Amino acid sequence: MALINACLGLHEARYPGMDRDWAEAAAYHPGFLPSPQHQPSGLLRLDYAIPREAAHLLALAEAEFERRQQAYVGVRDPFVWPRVAAEMRRDMRMDALAIVAAPAASKAPTLPTGGDPIFSAIQAHADARAAFSETVNPQDRAWVQQNGGDTSDEAMAPAHAAYDAAGKAEKQAWAALFGVRPTTLSGVLAMIRHAQQYAPINDGLIDGPALEEVFGAIADSLSGVMATAAVPNRLATDILDGWASWGATLSDAWTKPNFDRETERRNSLLDAAHALPATPEAIIPKALACAWMEWVAVDRPGQPRDAYGFADQITFDLHAAVMARAAKQAGR
């Protein structure tokens, strides 16, 4: 288990030896594949091995595509080759292979920034991760040799330096991510999804957050967002209760002390709604506050609904619904 964690924690391929049984070696290293598949020279982590294999298969498919294309050069019917080409691309899955083989940097997600700082932190780590992925192959001697490059220490030194620098930047962005507290539930969910993807890989990094720290940051973030969201939710309920209580004082049995008390309560609730920040969580209490103020302005005791204008009929219905809610709760 320690060996597996070490492999997952280090951002590099492991090369146990050329005489290894690669299927057996891969079985002892979850998350790694022998690479390249047609003639393995080492174990490579899945997120690096799969694009490399896709690129190899795509190169073979493109070679076959070009070979077949030459056979149709003299065909007079201009519609034959486009049809054959489309069938070949489909049968050899060339478009899918091209997507999988694309550089990691081109696949880095672009997240909304909004007002939640966690999205910027997630994007920063995604960018750092993509930049690090770009440095993996150039520092891999087997890859360089396979592609006809110079594998001397002097020639490989810049690639190793770039790899180390990118790895350090990615580690710093990963650690910084969990020092940022999301301010929205969507931010917490984005944080969880990002951690789900990268936490198993990054667990064990020297000076990086351990898994328990990652989970702790997520728990703290969720707790904070839920506590913040609870304020508007409670205020919405208080406004509905206050509106119903104020509405009850407008009946024939009302007394001025009761009306004054409920009016003061109403003003306090409206002030609380006004003080809420302009966030999605505050939409409901702010909308209820606006509707309540509108009803106070347009209410004509005893006037039927049809006598109100279109917008005022909506506030009439809201008032009726608020009072019906209170009556239903009282009858429980």
SVG drawing of the C-alpha trace seen along z (x, -y; Angstrom):
<svg xmlns="http://www.w3.org/2000/svg" viewBox="-66 -53 91 64">
<polyline fill="none" stroke="black" stroke-width="0.4" points="0.0,0.0 2.9,-2.4 4.3,-1.7 1.0,-2.4 0.6,-5.7 4.2,-6.6 3.4,-6.0 0.2,-8.0 1.9,-10.8 4.8,-11.3 3.9,-12.9 6.0,-10.7 6.1,-7.3 7.8,-4.3 10.1,-2.1 10.6,1.1 12.8,2.8 12.7,3.9 12.3,7.6 9.2,7.2 5.9,9.0 4.0,5.8 0.5,7.1 1.6,8.4 3.4,5.1 0.3,3.0 -1.9,5.2 0.3,4.1 0.1,0.5 -3.6,-0.6 -4.0,-3.6 -1.0,-2.8 -0.6,-1.2 2.3,0.4 3.3,-2.1 3.6,-2.1 1.2,0.8 2.7,2.3 6.2,2.4 6.1,1.5 9.1,-0.3 7.6,-1.4 4.4,-2.0 2.7,-5.3 -0.2,-6.8 -3.6,-6.6 -4.0,-10.3 -0.7,-10.3 -0.8,-6.7 -4.3,-7.0 -3.6,-10.1 -0.2,-8.6 -1.9,-5.4 -4.6,-7.4 -1.9,-9.4 -0.2,-6.2 -3.4,-4.7 -4.3,-8.0 -0.9,-8.0 -1.5,-4.5 -5.0,-5.4 -3.8,-8.6 -1.1,-6.5 -3.7,-4.1 -6.0,-6.9 -3.3,-8.5 -2.4,-5.2 -6.0,-4.5 -6.4,-8.1 -3.6,-7.6 -5.6,-4.7 -8.5,-7.0 -6.4,-9.7 -7.4,-8.5 -11.1,-7.9 -13.2,-10.2 -16.3,-10.2 -15.8,-13.1 -18.2,-11.7 -16.5,-8.3 -13.5,-9.4 -15.5,-11.7 -17.8,-8.9 -15.0,-6.4 -13.1,-8.9 -16.1,-9.5 -16.5,-5.7 -12.8,-5.3 -12.8,-8.1 -15.9,-6.6 -14.7,-3.0 -11.2,-3.9 -12.7,-6.3 -10.3,-9.0 -12.2,-11.9 -12.6,-10.3 -8.9,-9.4 -8.0,-13.0 -9.9,-14.3 -8.4,-11.9 -4.9,-12.5 -5.2,-16.3 -2.7,-18.0 -3.9,-18.2 -3.7,-22.0 -6.4,-22.2 -8.7,-20.2 -8.3,-22.3 -11.8,-23.3 -12.9,-26.9 -15.0,-27.6 -17.3,-30.5 -15.6,-33.0 -18.7,-34.8 -18.4,-36.2 -17.2,-33.0 -13.4,-32.9 -13.3,-29.1 -13.8,-29.1 -10.7,-31.1 -8.8,-28.8 -10.0,-25.7 -9.2,-27.2 -5.7,-28.1 -5.0,-24.5 -6.5,-23.2 -4.2,-25.5 -1.2,-24.5 -2.1,-20.8 -2.4,-21.3 0.9,-23.1 2.6,-20.3 1.1,-17.6 2.8,-19.3 6.3,-18.8 5.9,-15.1 6.8,-13.6 9.8,-15.9 11.5,-14.7 10.7,-11.1 13.9,-9.5 11.9,-6.6 9.6,-9.0 12.5,-11.2 14.4,-8.2 11.3,-6.7 10.9,-10.0 14.5,-10.2 15.6,-12.8 18.9,-13.3 18.7,-11.6 22.0,-12.8 22.0,-14.4 22.9,-17.8 20.1,-17.7 17.6,-16.5 18.5,-19.0 16.1,-21.8 13.2,-19.4 13.8,-18.1 14.0,-21.7 10.7,-22.6 9.2,-19.4 10.3,-20.2 9.1,-23.9 5.7,-22.9 5.3,-20.2 6.1,-22.7 3.6,-25.2 0.9,-22.6 1.5,-21.5 1.3,-25.1 -2.0,-25.7 -3.4,-22.4 -2.5,-23.4 -3.8,-26.9 -7.2,-25.6 -8.1,-24.2 -7.3,-27.5 -10.1,-29.2 -13.6,-29.0 -16.5,-28.9 -19.3,-31.3 -22.0,-29.5 -23.3,-25.9 -22.4,-25.6 -18.8,-26.6 -18.8,-23.8 -20.0,-21.3 -17.3,-22.4 -14.7,-22.0 -15.9,-18.5 -15.9,-17.4 -12.4,-18.8 -11.1,-17.1 -12.8,-13.8 -10.7,-14.0 -7.3,-15.0 -7.2,-14.1 -6.4,-10.4 -3.5,-11.4 -2.2,-14.2 -2.5,-12.4 1.0,-11.9 2.5,-15.0 5.3,-16.4 4.1,-19.6 0.7,-19.1 -2.7,-18.7 -3.4,-15.1 -6.7,-13.6 -8.1,-14.3 -7.2,-18.0 -9.0,-18.0 -12.1,-16.5 -11.9,-18.8 -11.8,-21.9 -14.8,-20.6 -16.7,-20.0 -15.9,-23.4 -16.8,-25.0 -20.2,-23.2 -20.9,-24.1 -20.1,-27.8 -22.3,-28.0 -25.2,-26.3 -25.0,-28.6 -25.0,-31.6 -27.8,-30.3 -29.9,-29.7 -30.1,-33.4 -32.1,-34.3 -34.2,-31.1 -35.1,-32.0 -35.8,-35.6 -38.2,-34.5 -40.1,-32.4 -40.1,-35.4 -41.5,-37.7 -44.3,-35.2 -45.2,-34.9 -44.9,-38.7 -47.0,-39.5 -49.8,-37.1 -49.7,-38.6 -49.8,-42.1 -52.6,-41.2 -54.7,-39.8 -54.6,-43.2 -56.5,-44.7 -59.6,-42.8 -62.6,-44.3 -61.1,-43.1 -57.9,-45.0 -56.6,-47.4 -54.2,-50.3 -51.6,-48.8 -51.6,-45.6 -51.4,-47.4 -48.5,-49.6 -46.7,-46.5 -47.1,-44.6 -46.2,-47.6 -42.9,-48.0 -42.3,-44.2 -43.0,-44.7 -40.6,-47.6 -37.8,-45.6 -38.3,-42.6 -38.2,-44.9 -35.0,-46.5 -33.5,-43.0 -34.4,-42.1 -32.9,-45.4 -29.7,-44.7 -29.1,-41.2 -26.4,-41.2 -27.5,-40.8 -26.9,-37.0 -29.1,-34.2 -29.9,-33.0 -31.5,-36.4 -33.9,-36.4 -36.9,-35.0 -36.8,-37.2 -36.1,-40.3 -39.0,-39.4 -41.3,-38.8 -40.4,-42.1 -41.1,-43.9 -44.5,-42.2 -45.4,-43.0 -44.6,-46.7 -46.5,-46.7 -49.6,-45.2 -49.4,-47.8 -49.4,-50.5 -52.3,-49.1 -54.5,-47.5 -58.1,-48.8 -60.0,-46.9 -63.2,-45.3 -62.2,-45.9 -62.6,-42.8 -59.7,-41.3 -61.1,-42.2 -61.0,-45.9 -57.2,-45.9 -54.9,-46.3 -52.9,-43.3 -49.8,-43.7 -51.8,-44.6 -53.9,-41.4 -50.6,-39.4 -49.9,-41.1 -53.6,-40.5 -53.1,-36.8 -49.8,-36.7 -51.5,-38.3 -54.3,-35.8 -51.8,-32.9 -49.9,-34.3 -53.1,-34.4 -54.1,-30.9 -50.7,-29.6 -51.1,-31.1 -54.7,-29.7 -53.4,-26.2 -50.6,-26.3 -53.1,-27.5 -55.4,-24.5 -52.7,-21.9"/>
</svg>
